[in-house]
Amino acid sequence: DEFAKTTDAAHKEQTVQLIKQLIDSGAAEQIFMISHDYAQYSASLSSAEVLVLCPDNIVVPEVNNQHVIMS
């Protein structure tokens, strides 16, 4: 859970760049990331799909859970 919880902004940006490189190079077709920092990662990873299990105490994007069915 939240590998970058205590990471500063510079390291978070480096993480975003690494994820983009993995996707762009074809090294990974999908990457699953758990984060409570929606603002940081949503701005940088535009192709991300957001799954919200519990909206309590977090900023929830307007568009979420479009790719899942929860029952």
N, C-alpha and C positions, 0 to 999 in steps of 0.2 A: 504494500500500500504506500502510495505517495513517496516515491523514491527521492523526490526533490523538495520535500516538505521544508527543510531548513536551508535550502540552497539559495544563494544570492542571485540577483537578476542576471549577472554576467554568465554564471554557470548554467542557469536555466536557458539562456539564449544558445549557449554551446550545445545543450541537450537537444534543443529544437533543430539546430543545424545537423547534428548527428542523425536524428530521426529522418530528416529530409534527405540526407545523403543515402541512408539505407533504402529508402523508398525509391529515390531517383536511380540508384544503381541497379535496382532489381534484386538486391540482396534480401529484401523482405517484401512480400505482397501485402501483409497485414501486420500491424503493430498494435498491441493492446497496452494501453497506458491508463493507470488509475491516478487521477489528480483532482485536487480540490481547487486548483488554480486555473479556473476556466478562462479568465481574462488573458492570462499569459499564453496559454497554449492555443486557444481558439483563434487568436489574432495571427499566429504564426503557422498554424496547421489548418489551412482552409478546407482541406478535404476530410477533416475529422468528422466522424459521426459520434454524437453524444448520447450516452445511455445514463439516465438518472434513476438510480434505485430508490433513493430517498431524498426528497428536496429540502428536508429540514436543515437549517443552518448553513446553506450554501447558496451561491448565486446560480440560478438555473437559467440556461439559455432559453430563449423563446421557442426555438426548434430543437426538440429532443425526442428520443425514443421512437424515431420514425422507422428504424430498421429492426425493431424487435416487437414481439408480442409477449406481454407478461400477464400471467393469470394467477 
